[in-house]
Amino acid sequence: MPTNLYGPNDNFDLEKSHVLPALLRKFDEAKQKKAAEVVLWGTGKPRREFMYSDDMANACLFLMNNYDSSDIINIGAGRDYTIQEVAEIIKKIVGFKGKIVWDTSKPDGTAARLMDDSRLKNMGWTPSVELAEGLKLVYDWYKKNYKALHPKDLIQA
């Protein structure tokens, strides 16, 4: 059972995507428009766990070679971050100079989501891509690929 995944070829649609690709796109578009601020939903306090897609693939290969049971194994990164921490990491990666405004009239969602991945870690597997490193890889992919493939979907500066 995997945690929240992100990586190249993610869905960057602001209406239908998950939080990380949506934040990358929002900050990138705000940077391009030279906006003074980015407005994000909630308080920024909920905690989420994220794993880079290559780590998920690596964990699956590890389990195929080292696990022979029908019991479910959680695959997680072993660490969670507040949405505010994630937003600050993305703001820095993108190079957005404005401020983050939290729209507390919007919902936060579940307070925390962190999986117990101790069984997998006890077997000797851990993820290798830290969140900031993975987000930088995805942002680089986004700039090279998504923006070129979906120009009509993007807000023009």
PERA-V882494 format. One record per residue. N is the residue number from 1. PSI is psi as a letter, one per 20 degrees, with the letter a starting at -180 (NA if undefined). BURIAL is # if it has 9 or more other ideal C-beta (glycine too) atoms within 8 Angstrom, else .. Layout:
BEGIN
N:PSI:BURIAL
N:PSI:BURIAL
END
This chain:
BEGIN
1:o:.
2:q:.
3:a:#
4:p:#
5:q:#
6:q:#
7:a:#
8:q:.
9:j:.
10:r:#
11:o:.
12:j:#
13:p:.
14:h:.
15:h:.
16:i:.
17:r:#
18:r:#
19:g:#
20:g:#
21:h:#
22:g:#
23:g:#
24:g:#
25:g:#
26:g:#
27:h:#
28:g:#
29:h:#
30:h:#
31:g:#
32:h:.
33:i:.
34:l:.
35:q:#
36:h:.
37:r:#
38:p:#
39:p:.
40:q:#
41:q:.
42:b:#
43:i:.
44:j:#
45:h:#
46:q:#
47:p:#
48:q:#
49:p:#
50:q:#
51:p:#
52:p:#
53:h:#
54:h:.
55:h:#
56:g:#
57:g:.
58:g:#
59:h:#
60:g:#
61:g:.
62:g:#
63:h:#
64:h:.
65:i:.
66:j:.
67:p:#
68:m:.
69:q:.
70:i:.
71:q:.
72:p:.
73:p:#
74:p:#
75:o:#
76:r:#
77:i:#
78:j:.
79:q:.
80:r:.
81:q:#
82:q:#
83:h:#
84:g:#
85:g:.
86:g:#
87:g:#
88:h:#
89:g:#
90:g:#
91:g:#
92:g:.
93:g:#
94:h:#
95:k:.
96:p:#
97:i:.
98:a:#
99:r:.
100:p:#
101:p:.
102:o:#
103:n:#
104:i:.
105:i:.
106:q:.
107:q:.
108:h:#
109:a:.
110:p:.
111:h:.
112:q:.
113:o:#
114:p:#
115:q:#
116:o:.
117:k:#
118:h:.
119:g:#
120:g:#
121:h:#
122:h:.
123:i:#
124:j:.
125:p:#
126:q:.
127:q:#
128:i:.
129:o:#
130:q:.
131:g:#
132:g:.
133:g:#
134:g:#
135:h:#
136:g:#
137:g:#
138:g:#
139:g:#
140:g:.
141:g:#
142:g:#
143:h:#
144:h:.
145:g:#
146:g:#
147:h:#
148:h:.
149:h:.
150:l:#
151:h:.
152:h:.
153:i:.
154:q:#
155:p:.
156:q:.
157:NA:.
END
